[in-house]
Amino acid sequence: MTDHVIADDASTDTDTDDHETTLTIHAPDTSHNDERIAIRLTGLDPGEPVTFTASLAADDGVEWYSELTFRADDDGTVDLTEHAPASGSYDGCEPMGWLWAMDNDADEAYPALGDDPHAAIELWATTDDAVATRTITRTLYDPGITIRPVDRDDLVGTLFEPAGDGPHPAILDLHGSAGRLSTRRAKLLADKGYATLAIDYFGEGDPIPDDHRNVPLEYFDTAREWLSEQPGIDAERVGAFGVSRGAELALLLGARRDWVGAVISYAGSGLAWDTPSGEPAWTDGGEPVPHIVARDTPGETVETGIDDEEIERVATRVENTNGPILLLSGGEDPVWQSRYLCEIAVDRLDRHDFEHPYGHLTYDGVGHYIGTPYQPLSGVGPAEVATATARAGEDSWPRVLEYLEAGLESGDGTADV
């Protein structure tokens, strides 16, 4: 048996001798939060078991962690990008599973992160007679991002503005029916160079209703006008980036407002729906936007109980959008049948020979939440759902950025994506 010692931290080095006898964790010192990284363990005996643990302390003090047991290969190495654990927090080879499979003992669904632009993750590798430790830092967003609330009586929201003089292209970040729960997505978009207005359209504040009902689309015209008045922001073309009911809204804004330059719709709908109170969700020009009265499961209702004429009456005229459209959905969405509801929009785009790029990324095994890559996902459901969701986030995020660039940075929304 090889004698092992406690190792100092070691960054990834392609010239490292995999046959060294010191148990060592190889990983980059720092990385961006949407960046996939490689982790290797060296200094093991061939076939030797090793326990690998990753731990992250969230802003609220809750500890998130994953634990995995591996066996070293013939070179005495464990490569997390190539090797599956013998047991632990995930099954199969999942290069970033050590992060997205993290869970906690406080029954929290998602980690509270973002107060600090950096997050430290502690790594341990443990055998019967040795321990190696390492700390890596994930950059959540550029510390130079400026965060400020909207200072107006007729608008509620927070602006996340990238560092630098700009002008920065602009995005409206549209929350779902649960209201504004997190600013993680807005910070990540700002980190990518987009002045992102996380806008509230119901909840607290005089100009918006207490709950989701009769929201005037003119409210978002006001938001766009405010963005255009801010120095360093290019609001000639504004992205509409929404999730759930916010994704339904993003499609409506794209269809009804020529200033929308790109639409990203996460688990949205090509049909407009009413609200739990039975009132219209949206109005335009003082009139309710044509909508369906929902039953228990929106989407399933459409497939089984509403004829084609009614669908045509309430379908969002997405073909009128002045820029690229990307729709994303999960095949096991328990909130509404987003795959089917997105296909209604895609069918319209097909039939009208839509002139801008468009696409529908849909994922088997994924529910209502897709999200951005590389974040703990225990809150989305069972392990198989978390695995599918993690892969969907990793696959879709580069495409989302391509669509935003095509619509907001090329100037005409016709760039290849």
ZATIVO-347318 format. One record per residue (C-alpha): residue in three letters; x, y, z. Coordinates in steps of 0.2 Angstrom, whole numbers, plus 5000, padded with zeros to 4 digits. Layout:
<nodes>
alaXYZ;...
</nodes>
This chain:
<nodes>
met500050005000;thr500750174995;asp501050295009;his499950445007;val500050625015;ile498950775016;ala499150875000;asp499151064997;asp497951134985;ala498451104966;ser497751184951;thr497451094935;asp499051064926;thr499150954910;asp500950914914;thr500550834931;asp501250654933;asp499650544936;his500850424945;glu501350544959;thr501050464977;thr500350624985;leu498450624985;thr497950784976;ile496450874969;his496750954952;ala495551094948;pro495651274942;asp495751404955;thr494351514948;ser492951484935;his491351574929;asn489751504936;asp489151444919;glu490851374914;arg491151184915;ile492751134923;ala493750974925;ile494250894942;arg495450754944;leu496150664959;thr497850584958;gly499050494969;leu497950344972;asp498350164970;pro497450074956;gly495750024961;glu495850114978;pro494250184984;val494150374987;thr492750484994;phe492550654985;thr491450784994;ala491050964988;ser490251095000;leu489551264997;ala488951385010;ala487451495004;asp487251675008;asp485951625021;gly487151505030;val486351345023;glu487651215018;trp487451125001;tyr488550974998;ser488750824987;glu489650654991;leu490350524979;thr491350374980;phe492550324966;arg493850194962;ala495450244955;asp495850184937;asp497450084933;asp498450244934;gly497850284951;thr496750434945;val494950484946;asp494450594932;leu492650664936;thr492450714917;glu492650524912;his492250414927;ala490650374935;pro490550354954;ala490250184962;ser488950274974;gly488450444979;ser487450594974;tyr487150554956;asp487350404944;gly488350384929;cys489650504922;glu489150684925;pro490650794924;met489750934934;gly488650824945;trp489750864960;leu488951044959;trp487151024952;ala486850864963;met487150964979;asp485850954992;asn485551025010;asp484850975027;ala483751125028;asp482451075015;glu482851225005;ala482451204986;tyr483751324979;pro485351404987;ala485251584991;leu486751654981;gly487151814974;asp487451934988;asp489251914985;pro489951904967;his490951754971;ala490651584979;ala491951474988;ile491751284986;glu492751174997;leu493251004990;trp493950855000;ala494650684994;thr494750555007;thr495450385008;asp495850265022;asp497450355026;ala497550515017;val496550675015;ala496750815001;thr495850975002;arg495551114990;thr494551274988;ile493951334971;thr493051504968;arg491551514956;thr491251694950;leu489351724950;tyr489351884941;asp490552034937;pro490852134953;gly490752294942;ile488952264938;thr487852414944;ile486252374953;arg484952504956;pro483052514958;val481952604946;asp481652774953;arg479952814945;asp478152814951;asp477452714936;leu478752574935;val479352444948;gly480952344945;thr482852344947;leu484152374933;phe485752274932;glu486952364921;pro488652294915;ala490252374919;gly490952494906;asp490352644896;gly489252544884;pro488052574875;his487452404882;pro485952314873;ala484452294885;ile483352154891;leu481752144900;asp481852004913;leu480051944915;his479651834930;gly478251704931;ser476651694941;ala477551664958;gly478251844957;arg480051894958;leu480951764968;ser482751784963;thr483951904953;arg485151764948;arg484651764930;ala484651954929;lys486451964936;leu487051824924;leu486251924909;ala487152084915;asp488751984916;lys488551944898;gly488452124893;tyr486552154894;ala485852294903;thr484452194912;leu482852264919;ala482052144931;ile480352214930;asp478952174942;tyr477152174934;phe476252124949;gly476552124968;glu477052274979;gly477052454972;asp475652574967;pro475752564948;ile475552374947;pro474152254953;asp474352154969;asp474151994959;his474251934942;arg472752014933;asn472352144919;val474152184917;pro474252324903;leu475552294890;glu475852484889;tyr476652464906;phe478152374897;asp478152524884;thr478552634899;ala479952514904;arg480652524887;glu480552714887;trp481452724904;leu482852614897;ser483052724882;glu483252874894;gln484752794903;pro486552844897;gly487552694892;ile486052594887;asp485552554869;ala483652524870;glu483252534851;arg482952344851;val482552264868;gly482552084872;ala481052004881;phe481651854892;gly480351764901;val479951614911;ser478251524913;arg476851664912;gly478351784909;ala478751684894;glu476951694888;leu477151884891;ala478751884881;leu477951804866;leu476551934867;leu477652084868;gly478652014853;ala477051994843;arg476352164848;arg477852284850;asp479052324836;trp480452374848;val480652194854;gly482252124846;ala482351954853;val481251834863;ile481751694874;ser480351594881;tyr480651474895;ala479151354897;gly478051484890;ser476451464879;gly475951514862;leu474151544868;ala473651674881;trp472751624897;asp471651694910;thr472151704928;pro471651604944;ser470451744948;gly469651714931;glu470051884925;pro471151914909;ala473051914912;trp473452044900;thr472652204892;asp473152304877;gly472452474872;gly471252454887;glu470552284880;pro470852104886;val472052014875;pro471051864868;his471351714880;ile470751544885;val469851514902;ala471051384910;arg470451214918;asp471551104929;thr472951084917;pro473251214904;gly473851134888;glu472950964892;thr471351064891;val471951134873;glu472250954867;thr470650884873;gly469351014875;ile469651164863;asp469451164844;asp470551234831;glu469451384829;glu469651434847;ile471551404847;glu471651514832;arg470651654840;val471851664855;ala473551614848;thr474851744850;arg475351814833;val477151764835;glu477451784816;asn477351974819;thr478951974830;asn480352084824;gly481851974829;pro482351794833;ile481251684844;leu481951534855;leu480651434865;leu481251304878;ser480151174886;gly480151014896;gly479250854891;glu478650814909;asp478050994913;pro476750974928;val476251154928;trp475651164910;gln475951074894;ser477351184889;arg478051074875;tyr476351074866;leu476051254870;cys477751304862;glu477351194847;ile475851304843;ala476951454842;val478251354831;asp476851294820;arg476351474816;leu478151524813;asp478251384801;arg476651424792;his477051604790;asp478851584784;phe479551684798;glu481051784792;his482051784808;pro482951634816;tyr481851534827;gly481951364837;his481151254850;leu482251164862;thr481251034871;tyr481950904883;asp481250734889;gly481250704907;val481250894912;gly479850984921;his479351164921;tyr481051224926;ile482551224915;gly483651364920;thr485451404917;pro486851274920;tyr487851224935;gln486851264950;pro486151144963;leu484551064957;ser483850964971;gly482251074971;val481651024954;gly481150844960;pro481850664960;ala483650624955;glu483150584937;val482250744934;ala483750844942;thr484950744930;ala483850784914;thr483650974920;ala485550984922;arg485850924905;ala484551034898;gly485251194906;glu487051154900;asp486451114882;ser485251264880;trp486151404888;pro487451434874;arg485951434862;val485051564872;leu486551674871;glu486751654852;tyr484951704850;leu485151864861;glu486651904851;ala485851884835;gly484351994839;leu485152124850;glu486952144844;ser486852114825;gly485652254824;asp484452164812;gly483952004820;thr484451904805;ala486151834810;asp486451644809;val486051554826;
</nodes>
